[in-house]
Amino acid sequence: MMEIREINRTGAVLVLEIDGKIRDFFVLKEEKEFCTYSSSLVKGGECISHFLILSEIKDRTYDSYGMHYVTSFEKFEYFRGWFGLEYKFGFNELEEVKNKRSK
């Protein structure tokens, strides 16, 4: 089983520790779902589902305009939240990108 730990989130940059290795990702897309009711597990208004599409940051460049991120072509999904009565999280490479590369 993959061990995932969220270390830091600054703007569009997310830092994850995945199986003991620290990796930086640029957030391409983010979706959040909030609870509309209260229960013994969650409170009303609490984020119950968080889904991100990420691209790994390979390098950072600087010029007179500021910092630029050089990202990989691979795209990943990272999610965490309540799915039924279980709190789950995961990290996967998106299949559609793998298929395009292999053609």
C-alpha positions in Angstrom: 0.0 0.0 0.0 1.3 3.5 -0.9 2.0 5.8 2.0 0.9 9.4 1.1 1.4 12.5 3.4 0.6 16.0 2.4 3.5 18.2 3.6 2.7 21.7 2.3 0.3 23.6 0.0 1.3 27.0 -1.2 -0.9 28.5 -3.9 -0.8 26.1 -6.9 2.1 24.0 -5.5 1.4 20.9 -3.5 4.2 19.0 -1.8 3.6 15.3 -1.1 5.6 12.6 0.6 5.0 9.4 -1.4 6.6 6.3 0.1 9.2 8.3 1.8 10.2 10.4 -1.3 9.2 14.1 -1.3 7.8 15.3 -4.6 6.6 18.8 -5.8 3.5 19.1 -7.9 1.7 21.9 -9.8 -2.1 21.9 -9.4 -3.7 21.9 -12.8 -7.3 21.4 -11.6 -9.0 21.3 -8.2 -12.5 20.2 -7.1 -13.9 20.4 -3.6 -17.2 19.1 -2.3 -18.6 20.5 1.0 -21.0 18.8 3.4 -24.6 20.3 3.4 -25.6 18.5 6.7 -24.1 17.6 10.0 -23.5 14.1 11.3 -21.4 12.3 13.9 -18.6 12.1 11.3 -18.6 15.5 9.7 -19.9 19.0 10.4 -22.0 21.1 8.0 -19.8 23.2 5.7 -16.8 20.9 6.1 -14.8 19.7 3.0 -15.7 16.1 2.5 -14.1 15.5 -0.9 -11.0 17.0 -2.4 -9.8 16.0 -5.9 -6.7 17.4 -7.7 -5.2 16.9 -11.2 -1.4 17.4 -10.8 1.7 17.6 -12.9 5.1 17.0 -11.3 7.5 20.0 -11.1 10.8 19.0 -12.7 12.6 22.4 -12.5 12.2 26.0 -11.5 13.5 28.9 -13.6 13.8 32.5 -12.7 13.9 35.6 -14.9 13.0 39.3 -14.6 9.3 38.4 -14.6 9.6 36.0 -11.7 9.6 32.2 -11.2 8.4 29.7 -13.8 7.8 26.0 -13.3 8.9 23.3 -15.7 6.5 20.4 -15.3 6.4 16.8 -16.6 4.0 15.6 -19.3 2.6 13.0 -16.9 -0.6 13.9 -15.1 -1.6 12.5 -11.7 -4.7 12.5 -9.7 -4.7 13.0 -5.9 -7.9 12.6 -3.9 -8.9 12.5 -0.3 -12.2 12.6 1.5 -15.3 10.7 2.7 -16.6 8.0 0.3 -19.5 6.5 2.1 -18.5 5.8 5.7 -14.8 5.5 4.9 -12.2 8.2 4.6 -9.9 7.4 1.7 -7.0 9.0 -0.1 -5.1 8.0 -3.2 -2.5 9.0 -5.8 -2.5 7.6 -9.4 -1.1 8.4 -12.8 -3.9 9.2 -15.2 -4.3 6.5 -17.8 -5.3 8.7 -20.7 -1.8 10.3 -20.7 -0.1 6.9 -20.6 -2.1 5.7 -23.7 -1.2 8.8 -25.7 2.5 8.4 -25.0 2.6 4.8 -26.1 1.0 5.4 -29.5 
